[in-house]
């Protein structure tokens, strides 16, 4: 099927925002939207309160699909998969051959309680690149800001970033750590390797130096804003096994950054479909 955006939903404010963003991206990049509801104990409890059955979930999916297609030439469908969201999402990604998952941390949570802590767990369950929107912004995938520690393995990270940039015709801004005078020679050598690698990909890129060695989420965010970035791109360390995003110790601060920039979370070994 392919070229599909999956939006998990319990019909809350945040899920509605995620669906609206998905519809915008779908129209822009000629994709389709799949609204996913994971049918589980949260759903059964909510339906009991409404004195309704599962047909109400399908009705809500159909209503949301109609709203998203209004005025847009896109295809939207809703599916229900029984199980936890952590079980249902990978199944939906595989079934739909989805390119991307969209979530939102904005607004009130719904009956399935997609809190920030739960969103992080959903991230770790996703087998496709996942975007988290933090507020109602008009961001497009045109300028992507990516932190890179050039003293760790980064080749697969650059490969994943390049595929995303080519897919969405985006410019890549790389925030690389400045190691200071002690490592100046090694820093220059690593930087040359990085530039050579980027030139091989034939993408537009800009390297943004960071002024100190420590991981400073506020500085990364400030640099991203100065660059006019639309998104922050986070990638799992290449040393991690598997094909799912694994947040590092400081990644949570960037995922829910103070500037409310949307964040794309990727494992460099994920299959990024064109």
C-alpha positions in Angstrom: 0.0 0.0 0.0 2.7 2.5 1.0 2.8 6.3 1.1 0.6 6.2 4.3 0.6 8.3 7.4 -0.8 6.6 10.5 -2.4 8.6 13.3 -3.3 6.8 16.5 -6.5 8.4 17.9 -8.8 8.3 20.8 -10.5 11.4 19.4 -8.9 13.8 21.9 -7.7 17.4 21.2 -4.1 16.2 20.7 -5.2 13.3 18.4 -7.3 15.8 16.4 -4.3 18.1 16.0 -2.1 15.1 14.8 -4.8 14.1 12.3 -5.0 17.7 10.9 -1.2 17.8 10.5 -1.3 14.4 8.8 -3.9 15.7 6.4 -1.8 18.7 5.5 1.3 16.6 4.9 -0.7 14.0 3.0 -2.0 16.6 0.5 1.4 18.2 0.2 3.3 15.0 -0.5 0.5 12.9 -2.2 0.0 10.5 0.7 -2.9 8.9 2.4 -4.0 9.0 6.0 -4.9 6.0 8.2 -6.6 6.8 11.5 -5.9 4.0 13.9 -7.9 3.2 17.0 -6.5 0.6 19.4 -9.5 -1.2 20.9 -8.7 -2.2 24.4 -9.9 -1.9 28.1 -9.8 1.9 27.8 -12.2 1.8 24.9 -14.5 -0.7 26.5 -14.7 1.4 29.7 -15.5 4.5 27.6 -18.1 2.8 25.5 -19.8 1.5 28.7 -20.1 5.1 29.9 -21.7 6.0 26.6 -24.0 3.0 26.7 -22.7 2.2 23.2 -20.8 -0.5 21.3 -17.8 -0.6 18.9 -19.9 0.9 16.1 -19.6 4.3 17.8 -15.8 4.1 17.4 -16.2 3.4 13.7 -18.7 6.2 13.4 -16.2 8.6 15.1 -13.5 7.4 12.7 -15.7 8.0 9.7 -16.7 11.4 11.0 -13.1 12.5 11.5 -12.1 11.1 8.1 -14.9 13.1 6.5 -13.7 16.3 8.3 -10.1 15.7 7.2 -11.0 15.2 3.5 -13.3 18.3 3.4 -11.6 20.7 0.9 -8.6 18.4 0.4 -7.9 15.8 -2.3 -6.7 13.1 0.0 -7.7 9.6 1.0 -8.5 8.9 4.7 -9.6 5.7 6.2 -10.1 4.6 9.8 -9.2 1.1 11.2 -9.7 -0.6 14.5 -7.2 -3.1 15.8 -7.7 -4.9 19.1 -4.9 -4.6 21.6 -2.8 -2.0 23.4 -1.6 0.9 21.3 1.9 -0.6 21.6 0.6 -3.8 19.9 -1.7 -2.2 17.4 0.7 0.4 16.0 3.4 -1.9 14.7 0.6 -4.1 13.2 -0.9 -1.1 11.4 2.5 0.1 10.2 3.2 -3.3 8.7 -0.3 -3.8 7.2 -0.3 -0.3 5.6 3.4 -0.2 4.8 3.3 3.2 6.5 6.0 5.8 5.9 5.4 7.9 9.0 3.4 8.0 12.3 2.1 11.3 13.7 1.4 12.0 17.4 0.7 15.2 19.4 1.4 16.2 23.0 -0.8 19.2 22.7 -4.2 19.6 24.4 -6.2 17.6 26.8 -5.7 13.8 26.9 -8.6 11.5 26.0 -9.9 8.3 27.4 -6.8 6.4 26.3 -4.6 8.9 28.2 -1.9 9.7 25.7 0.2 11.6 28.3 3.8 12.6 27.5 5.1 9.6 29.4 2.8 7.3 27.3 3.9 9.1 24.1 7.5 8.2 24.8 6.4 4.5 25.2 4.5 4.7 21.9 7.7 6.1 20.3 9.6 3.1 21.4 6.9 0.8 19.9 6.8 2.5 16.5 8.7 0.8 13.7 8.3 3.9 11.4 9.6 7.4 11.7 7.4 9.3 14.1 6.6 13.0 14.3 5.4 14.6 17.6 3.7 18.0 17.4 3.8 20.0 20.6 1.3 22.8 19.6 -0.7 24.2 16.7 2.1 25.3 14.4 2.1 25.7 10.6 5.3 23.7 10.2 6.2 21.9 7.0 9.1 19.5 6.4 11.3 22.0 4.7 14.1 22.8 7.2 15.2 19.9 9.5 17.5 20.5 12.4 19.5 17.5 13.6 21.9 17.2 16.6 25.0 15.1 15.8 27.9 14.1 18.1 30.6 13.7 15.5 32.7 11.7 18.0 30.3 8.8 17.9 29.1 6.7 15.0 27.0 8.8 12.7 27.1 7.3 9.2 23.8 5.5 9.4 22.2 8.6 11.0 23.3 10.7 8.0 22.0 8.1 5.7 18.5 8.2 7.4 18.5 12.0 7.5 19.5 12.2 3.8 16.6 9.8 2.8 14.2 12.0 4.7 15.5 15.2 3.1 15.3 13.7 -0.4 11.8 12.4 0.3 10.5 15.8 1.4 12.9 18.0 -0.5 14.2 19.5 2.8 17.3 21.3 3.9 19.3 19.6 6.7 20.8 21.7 9.4 23.4 19.7 11.4 24.2 20.9 14.9 27.6 19.4 15.7 29.2 19.5 19.1 32.3 21.8 19.3 34.8 19.9 21.3 37.1 22.7 22.4 40.8 23.3 21.9 41.9 20.0 23.4 40.4 18.0 20.6 40.8 20.6 17.8 42.8 18.4 15.4 40.5 15.4 15.8 37.5 17.7 15.5 38.7 19.0 12.2 39.3 15.5 10.9 35.8 14.3 11.9 34.3 17.4 10.4 36.0 16.8 7.1 34.7 13.2 7.1 31.2 14.5 7.9 31.3 17.1 5.0 32.6 14.5 2.6 29.7 12.1 3.6 27.1 14.9 3.2 28.4 15.8 -0.2 28.0 12.3 -1.4 24.3 12.5 -0.6 23.7 15.6 -2.8 21.4 17.3 -0.4 21.2 20.8 0.8 22.8 21.1 4.2 24.2 23.7 6.7 26.5 22.8 9.6 25.7 24.7 12.8 28.5 24.7 15.4 27.6 24.3 19.1 29.9 26.2 21.5 30.7 23.6 24.1 30.9 19.9 24.6 28.0 19.2 27.0 24.6 18.3 25.6 22.6 21.5 26.1 19.0 21.2 24.9 18.3 24.9 25.3 21.2 25.8 23.1 20.1 23.2 20.5 16.6 24.7 20.6 17.9 28.2 20.3 20.0 27.3 17.3 17.1 25.5 15.7 15.0 28.7 16.0 17.7 30.9 14.6 18.0 28.5 11.7 14.3 28.8 11.1 13.9 25.1 11.4 10.5 23.5 10.9 11.4 20.2 12.7 14.1 18.8 15.0 15.3 15.3 13.9 16.4 12.9 16.6 18.0 9.6 15.8 18.8 6.6 18.1 22.5 5.9 18.7 23.9 3.5 16.1 25.2 1.3 18.8 21.6 0.4 19.7 20.2 -2.8 18.2 16.8 -3.2 16.5 14.8 -0.9 14.3 12.8 1.2 16.9 13.6 4.6 18.2 15.2 4.6 21.6 15.3 7.9 23.3 18.7 8.9 24.9 18.9 10.4 28.4 18.4 14.0 27.2 16.2 13.4 24.2 13.0 13.8 26.2 13.8 17.5 26.7 14.1 18.0 23.0 11.0 16.0 22.2 9.0 18.3 24.4 11.2 21.3 23.8 10.4 24.8 25.2 10.1 26.3 21.7 7.3 23.7 20.9 9.1 22.7 17.7 7.8 19.5 16.2 10.2 16.5 16.5 10.9 13.6 14.1 12.1 10.5 15.9 13.9 7.9 13.8 16.0 4.8 14.3 18.7 5.0 11.6 18.0 1.3 10.7 14.3 1.8 10.2 13.1 1.2 6.7 12.3 4.7 5.3 9.9 4.1 2.4 9.9 6.4 -0.6 
